[in-house]
Amino acid sequence: MTDAWDDDPGFDARELRVVKAIADEGSITGAALALGYSQPAVSQQLKRLEQRLGVAIVERVGRSVRLTDAGRILARHAPAVTTALDAAAGELAELRGLRSARVRLVGFPSASPTIVPRLLADLAQRHPGISLTYVEAEPPEAVEAVREDRTDIALTFSYPGDRDDPHGSSARGLTVHTVGSDELLAVLPAEHQAATAEVLDVATLADDDWIAGCPRCRGHLLELCGRAGFAPRIAFETDNFVAVEGLVAQGIGVATLPRMAVESFPQLPGVAVVPLPAGEQRRIHTVTARGADRVPAVRATLDALARLVAAPADEPGAPPARN
């Protein structure tokens, strides 16, 4: 009788990472650079894996290589396997009292000057052994980075009625947690008739020119104005929220911005901000691979993010409120 274990291919985590890196980078050279290996080392790992499996993992196409069907299967499953192994290694490290770990974070631009600096300070105080790397990306790209194992945590947002929510079908198979909300503000010239309102009725801005922001913010603007019974007359578009305030200060138009964006730099003269109704708040989420929260360093970072996003504006270390 043949032992079932005789068919075990004995996958090695490094080999799986190599296959995934080739899929991401499109070449053995690119995979070697991404992983910090030499090109011969990558080629040797591929050769050993192919010999053990009895199938080709890559095939040459001219001067480049591409994954075979077998290679694509391994690349598809590699993130789940390596995440589970990282979780096990992290838990064992905790048992040994080791606290050194690296966590990769991707977040949206207005989180960069607000949440991320506070997160770095929090981790330095509570978990000095955790090293955090950070890259900016809008939510769809951030979710994709988690799926492709290019990041451990994506910090994302979504708006009410968002028709292109990156936390729907594109996040299937991933873990999404809502960790807080971010107030949406109308940004108006200081002399605007609505600048003194306590809460803005968007319908009062139907005759104004508008300055539209990032693609997702622009989509929400169209939804917001549509519910108020008009289509906004968009005069300018820019992803730079500092430029949005500059245009408003010059009386070019009106805009909406999340409070995180507004509070990330000193308010310009000639600008007033007025809250929109509470139902227009955007939601802040964390997105991870399933099981990633079992990695102690990832768990600690997720806990810190949840704590900091939920922190009231007057809490020490939080950005001050602006009127």
Legacy VTK file of the C-alpha trace (Angstrom):
# vtk DataFile Version 3.0
C-alpha trace
ASCII
DATASET POLYDATA
POINTS 323 float
0.000 0.000 0.000
1.382 3.410 -0.979
1.665 5.952 1.828
-0.424 9.068 0.995
2.459 11.209 2.206
4.557 9.984 -0.743
2.546 12.382 -2.962
3.217 15.394 -0.735
5.153 17.939 -2.851
6.685 19.464 0.287
6.160 23.114 -0.629
8.719 25.564 0.666
7.497 29.064 1.602
10.469 30.673 -0.137
9.645 28.843 -3.357
6.028 29.983 -3.206
7.163 33.564 -2.656
9.440 33.245 -5.691
6.575 32.025 -7.905
4.329 34.854 -6.651
7.087 37.413 -7.255
7.551 36.210 -10.836
3.806 36.610 -11.372
3.937 40.146 -9.947
7.154 41.325 -11.593
6.963 39.461 -14.900
10.543 38.208 -14.875
13.072 36.250 -12.841
15.275 39.330 -12.599
12.396 41.434 -11.295
11.426 38.731 -8.800
15.011 38.546 -7.526
15.134 42.325 -7.028
11.742 42.385 -5.271
12.729 39.580 -2.888
16.307 40.699 -2.306
17.716 37.451 -3.744
20.327 36.943 -6.437
19.047 35.863 -9.849
20.904 32.502 -9.664
19.298 31.813 -6.278
15.821 32.371 -7.739
16.602 30.142 -10.714
17.898 27.382 -8.419
14.751 27.474 -6.267
12.593 27.248 -9.379
14.608 24.297 -10.691
14.309 22.413 -7.373
10.550 23.059 -7.272
10.056 21.875 -10.861
12.076 18.722 -10.227
10.074 17.913 -7.113
6.682 18.560 -8.752
7.569 16.990 -12.099
6.031 19.895 -14.035
7.373 23.136 -15.496
6.629 26.309 -13.499
7.923 28.829 -16.047
8.377 28.787 -19.794
10.577 30.983 -21.933
8.955 33.407 -24.377
11.696 35.059 -26.383
14.041 36.661 -23.864
11.491 36.692 -21.053
9.627 34.066 -19.057
6.024 33.534 -18.084
4.291 31.195 -15.690
2.831 27.949 -16.962
-0.618 26.763 -15.883
1.053 25.050 -12.927
2.907 28.241 -12.056
-0.272 30.300 -12.173
-2.007 27.838 -9.842
0.823 28.169 -7.322
0.853 31.971 -7.668
-2.889 32.113 -7.007
-2.628 30.100 -3.792
0.694 31.531 -2.579
-0.715 34.566 -0.657
-3.043 32.417 1.469
-0.265 29.921 2.239
2.403 32.498 3.071
-0.047 34.504 5.212
-0.845 31.385 7.245
2.862 30.613 7.648
3.558 34.213 8.703
0.779 33.906 11.286
2.283 30.733 12.689
5.760 32.269 12.768
4.399 35.354 14.498
2.626 33.363 17.184
5.752 31.283 17.813
7.773 34.499 18.035
5.368 35.769 20.666
5.859 32.596 22.679
9.620 33.129 22.512
9.216 36.709 23.586
10.455 38.120 20.250
8.961 41.470 19.289
10.710 42.324 16.027
8.422 42.358 12.988
7.597 44.327 9.849
4.085 45.369 8.822
3.244 46.761 5.378
0.469 49.367 5.268
-1.233 51.011 2.284
-3.553 53.944 2.956
-5.490 56.729 1.255
-3.848 60.165 0.819
-5.691 62.100 3.544
-4.677 59.419 6.062
-1.002 60.153 5.369
-0.785 63.436 7.332
-3.424 62.518 9.933
-3.683 58.859 10.931
-0.300 57.516 9.836
1.944 59.834 11.916
-0.127 59.060 15.010
0.038 55.352 14.202
3.837 55.469 13.956
4.062 57.254 17.302
1.616 54.814 18.915
3.513 51.755 17.693
6.852 53.255 18.743
5.508 53.660 22.270
3.535 50.433 22.659
5.355 48.055 20.283
8.826 49.428 19.511
9.823 46.201 17.770
7.285 46.691 14.965
8.656 48.331 11.836
5.963 49.900 9.646
6.317 50.596 5.923
3.737 52.804 4.220
2.574 53.494 0.654
-0.275 55.764 -0.505
-3.042 54.396 -2.713
-6.732 54.980 -3.327
-9.077 52.237 -1.990
-9.395 50.077 -5.136
-5.626 49.876 -5.562
-5.130 49.313 -1.826
-7.568 46.375 -1.787
-5.809 44.880 -4.810
-2.459 45.221 -3.003
-3.827 43.042 -0.170
-5.107 40.447 -2.627
-1.727 40.316 -4.387
0.191 40.090 -1.079
1.953 43.413 -1.667
0.694 44.754 1.666
-0.508 43.354 4.989
-3.137 46.022 5.741
-5.101 48.388 3.519
-6.649 51.448 5.148
-9.585 52.434 2.942
-12.811 54.434 2.871
-16.261 54.255 1.291
-19.129 56.710 0.899
-22.870 56.222 1.440
-24.478 54.976 -1.754
-21.085 54.253 -3.299
-21.821 52.406 -6.574
-18.191 51.355 -6.974
-17.489 50.181 -3.435
-14.061 48.497 -3.285
-15.256 46.511 -0.289
-17.835 44.564 -2.288
-17.014 41.978 -4.921
-13.368 43.095 -5.250
-12.798 42.285 -1.566
-14.432 38.844 -1.709
-12.309 36.410 0.266
-10.621 39.186 2.251
-11.435 40.464 5.742
-12.965 43.959 5.940
-13.569 45.777 9.238
-15.157 49.216 9.644
-13.072 51.082 12.229
-14.645 54.545 12.236
-16.043 57.409 10.205
-14.882 60.749 8.841
-17.170 63.776 8.737
-17.806 65.367 5.351
-17.532 69.152 5.173
-18.639 71.791 2.689
-15.734 74.093 1.842
-17.013 77.563 0.953
-15.684 81.077 0.354
-15.889 82.902 3.701
-18.350 85.457 2.301
-20.716 82.783 0.948
-24.273 83.125 2.259
-24.209 79.541 3.580
-20.860 79.939 5.388
-22.519 80.590 8.761
-24.879 77.592 8.665
-24.511 74.997 11.434
-25.270 72.132 9.019
-25.356 72.670 5.273
-28.346 71.895 3.080
-26.596 70.926 -0.167
-29.595 72.119 -2.199
-28.640 75.716 -1.343
-25.493 75.277 -3.489
-27.332 74.248 -6.669
-26.401 77.481 -8.477
-22.709 77.444 -7.476
-19.722 76.295 -9.486
-18.081 73.207 -7.963
-14.522 71.977 -7.534
-14.391 68.185 -7.705
-11.802 66.084 -5.896
-10.482 62.531 -6.221
-12.431 60.078 -8.424
-14.208 58.418 -5.489
-14.968 61.799 -3.880
-16.232 63.045 -7.255
-18.556 60.063 -7.512
-19.979 60.808 -4.087
-20.412 64.494 -5.027
-22.588 63.485 -7.979
-24.624 61.162 -5.729
-24.929 63.845 -3.037
-26.124 66.557 -5.398
-28.387 64.128 -7.246
-30.210 63.344 -3.996
-30.604 67.108 -3.462
-32.248 67.427 -6.888
-29.534 68.936 -9.077
-26.414 68.089 -11.072
-23.342 70.002 -9.885
-21.760 72.381 -12.363
-18.136 71.214 -12.078
-15.727 73.976 -13.068
-12.440 72.449 -11.883
-11.152 69.003 -10.914
-8.078 68.238 -8.816
-6.938 65.370 -6.585
-4.940 67.849 -4.465
-7.075 68.841 -1.491
-4.771 71.782 -0.685
-5.438 73.089 -4.197
-9.178 72.638 -3.606
-9.034 75.038 -0.646
-6.877 77.447 -2.640
-9.454 77.593 -5.415
-12.281 78.068 -2.918
-10.337 80.855 -1.184
-10.183 82.700 -4.513
-13.956 82.390 -4.962
-13.630 79.978 -7.908
-16.262 77.620 -6.542
-17.422 75.444 -3.642
-16.392 71.897 -2.710
-16.770 69.061 -0.260
-13.825 67.510 1.576
-13.494 64.950 4.381
-12.483 66.407 7.736
-9.214 64.432 7.637
-8.243 66.297 4.482
-9.332 69.686 5.808
-7.500 69.279 9.109
-4.236 68.074 7.582
-2.992 71.622 6.849
-3.645 75.174 8.171
-6.911 76.660 6.982
-6.421 79.269 4.270
-7.741 82.815 4.752
-11.050 83.358 3.016
-12.282 79.780 3.522
-15.120 78.531 5.716
-16.053 74.897 6.417
-19.562 73.771 7.303
-20.567 70.189 8.266
-22.847 68.211 5.964
-25.608 66.048 7.510
-24.281 63.160 9.626
-25.540 60.593 7.125
-22.962 61.809 4.609
-19.952 60.673 6.658
-17.526 58.386 4.876
-16.667 55.094 6.570
-13.079 54.077 7.294
-12.104 50.410 6.886
-9.180 48.063 7.299
-8.741 45.250 4.758
-6.511 42.213 5.278
-6.080 38.698 3.968
-8.101 36.160 5.927
-6.118 34.996 8.925
-3.659 37.894 8.766
-4.890 39.153 12.129
-3.341 36.036 13.705
0.076 37.533 12.965
0.818 39.376 16.245
2.404 42.439 14.621
-0.523 42.785 12.200
-2.984 42.367 15.065
-1.239 45.079 17.084
-1.296 47.439 14.095
-4.992 46.765 13.420
-5.814 47.431 17.084
-3.868 50.695 16.977
-5.636 51.812 13.788
-9.059 51.069 15.254
-8.174 52.986 18.412
-6.755 56.020 16.572
-9.477 56.317 13.929
-12.128 56.205 16.639
-10.288 58.750 18.837
-12.216 62.015 19.268
-10.612 65.114 17.807
-9.785 66.595 21.216
-7.929 63.488 22.416
-4.180 63.975 22.863
-2.399 63.366 19.587
-5.526 63.863 17.485
-5.640 66.774 15.006
-7.415 69.844 16.369
-10.874 70.728 15.120
-11.229 73.687 12.740
-14.109 76.074 12.347
LINES 1 324
323 0 1 2 3 4 5 6 7 8 9 10 11 12 13 14 15 16 17 18 19 20 21 22 23 24 25 26 27 28 29 30 31 32 33 34 35 36 37 38 39 40 41 42 43 44 45 46 47 48 49 50 51 52 53 54 55 56 57 58 59 60 61 62 63 64 65 66 67 68 69 70 71 72 73 74 75 76 77 78 79 80 81 82 83 84 85 86 87 88 89 90 91 92 93 94 95 96 97 98 99 100 101 102 103 104 105 106 107 108 109 110 111 112 113 114 115 116 117 118 119 120 121 122 123 124 125 126 127 128 129 130 131 132 133 134 135 136 137 138 139 140 141 142 143 144 145 146 147 148 149 150 151 152 153 154 155 156 157 158 159 160 161 162 163 164 165 166 167 168 169 170 171 172 173 174 175 176 177 178 179 180 181 182 183 184 185 186 187 188 189 190 191 192 193 194 195 196 197 198 199 200 201 202 203 204 205 206 207 208 209 210 211 212 213 214 215 216 217 218 219 220 221 222 223 224 225 226 227 228 229 230 231 232 233 234 235 236 237 238 239 240 241 242 243 244 245 246 247 248 249 250 251 252 253 254 255 256 257 258 259 260 261 262 263 264 265 266 267 268 269 270 271 272 273 274 275 276 277 278 279 280 281 282 283 284 285 286 287 288 289 290 291 292 293 294 295 296 297 298 299 300 301 302 303 304 305 306 307 308 309 310 311 312 313 314 315 316 317 318 319 320 321 322
